[in-house]
């Protein structure tokens, strides 16, 4: 059985022109020397400098640190609760599996030694 391919009309094809990237950006050296290639970090600084805007108020670093500490504490609390919940579910599943097999000694008995 032959596979049938749709016949594409000539209008559907499109040629995308390829424009090569320009060479690395160059910094003009004072004194008429040859241009020196900019390092990637310097290019990034030059590109991002146009987006900088003066701020009306300086950053409140104390508030930022307190917010970060609160976020870390919240994340640690959620992780601890998740671990506790997973262990509780695993323990309940183990007990249920034991009971479903027909055993009678499935309950965990906690013994404490009393020393006067």
C-alpha positions as CSV (number, residue, x, y, z in Angstrom):
1,X,0.0,0.0,0.0
2,X,1.4,3.4,-1.0
3,X,1.5,6.2,1.4
4,X,-0.2,9.3,0.1
5,X,1.4,12.7,0.7
6,X,-0.4,15.9,0.2
7,X,0.8,17.9,-2.7
8,X,2.0,21.3,-1.5
9,X,1.2,24.3,-3.6
10,X,4.1,26.6,-4.5
11,X,2.6,29.4,-2.4
12,X,2.9,27.5,0.8
13,X,6.7,27.3,0.6
14,X,8.7,30.2,2.1
15,X,12.4,30.9,2.1
16,X,13.8,32.4,5.2
17,X,16.9,34.5,4.6
18,X,19.9,33.7,6.8
19,X,21.7,36.7,8.2
20,X,24.9,35.8,10.0
21,X,25.6,37.3,13.3
22,X,28.0,40.2,13.4
23,X,31.4,39.6,15.0
24,X,32.0,40.3,18.7
25,X,31.3,43.8,19.8
26,X,34.4,45.9,19.9
27,X,35.6,48.7,22.2
28,X,37.5,51.5,20.5
29,X,40.8,52.1,22.2
30,X,41.9,55.7,22.8
31,X,45.0,56.8,20.9
32,X,44.0,55.2,17.6
33,X,44.8,51.6,18.4
34,X,42.9,48.6,16.9
35,X,39.5,47.9,18.4
36,X,39.5,45.4,21.3
37,X,36.7,42.7,21.6
38,X,34.4,43.3,24.6
39,X,34.1,40.5,27.1
40,X,30.7,38.9,27.6
41,X,30.3,40.5,31.0
42,X,31.0,44.0,29.7
43,X,28.5,43.4,26.9
44,X,25.9,42.4,29.4
45,X,26.5,45.5,31.5
46,X,26.3,47.7,28.5
47,X,23.0,46.1,27.4
48,X,21.4,46.3,30.9
49,X,22.4,49.8,31.7
50,X,19.7,51.2,29.5
51,X,17.0,49.6,31.8
52,X,18.3,51.1,35.0
53,X,16.1,53.7,36.5
54,X,16.6,55.8,39.6
55,X,14.6,54.7,42.6
56,X,12.5,57.0,44.7
57,X,13.4,55.1,47.9
58,X,16.4,52.9,48.7
59,X,15.9,49.2,49.2
60,X,14.9,48.2,52.7
61,X,17.4,45.3,53.3
62,X,16.1,44.6,56.8
63,X,12.6,43.9,55.5
64,X,14.0,41.8,52.6
65,X,16.0,39.7,55.0
66,X,13.1,39.2,57.4
67,X,10.9,38.2,54.5
68,X,13.5,35.7,53.3
69,X,13.8,34.2,56.8
70,X,10.0,33.9,57.0
71,X,9.9,32.2,53.6
72,X,12.7,29.7,54.6
73,X,10.9,28.9,57.9
74,X,7.6,28.4,56.1
75,X,9.4,26.1,53.5
76,X,11.1,24.1,56.3
77,X,7.7,23.7,58.2
78,X,6.0,22.5,55.0
79,X,8.8,20.0,54.4
80,X,8.6,18.7,58.0
81,X,4.9,18.3,57.8
82,X,5.2,16.5,54.5
83,X,7.8,14.1,55.8
84,X,5.7,13.4,59.0
85,X,2.6,12.8,56.8
86,X,4.4,10.4,54.5
87,X,5.7,8.4,57.4
88,X,2.3,8.3,59.1
89,X,0.7,7.1,55.9
90,X,3.4,4.4,55.4
91,X,2.9,3.2,59.0
92,X,-0.9,3.0,58.6
93,X,-0.4,1.1,55.3
94,X,1.9,-1.3,57.0
95,X,-0.6,-1.9,59.8
96,X,-3.5,-2.3,57.3
97,X,-1.5,-4.8,55.2
98,X,-0.8,-6.8,58.4
99,X,-4.4,-6.8,59.4
100,X,-5.6,-7.8,55.9
101,X,-3.3,-10.9,56.0
102,X,-5.2,-12.1,59.0
103,X,-2.6,-11.6,61.7
104,X,-3.6,-10.4,65.2
105,X,-0.4,-9.0,66.5
106,X,-0.2,-6.0,64.2
107,X,-0.6,-3.2,66.8
108,X,2.6,-1.6,68.0
109,X,3.0,-2.0,71.7
110,X,5.1,0.7,73.4
111,X,6.8,-0.6,76.6
112,X,8.5,1.7,79.0
113,X,10.8,0.5,81.6
114,X,10.2,1.9,85.0
115,X,13.2,2.3,87.3
116,X,12.6,3.7,90.7
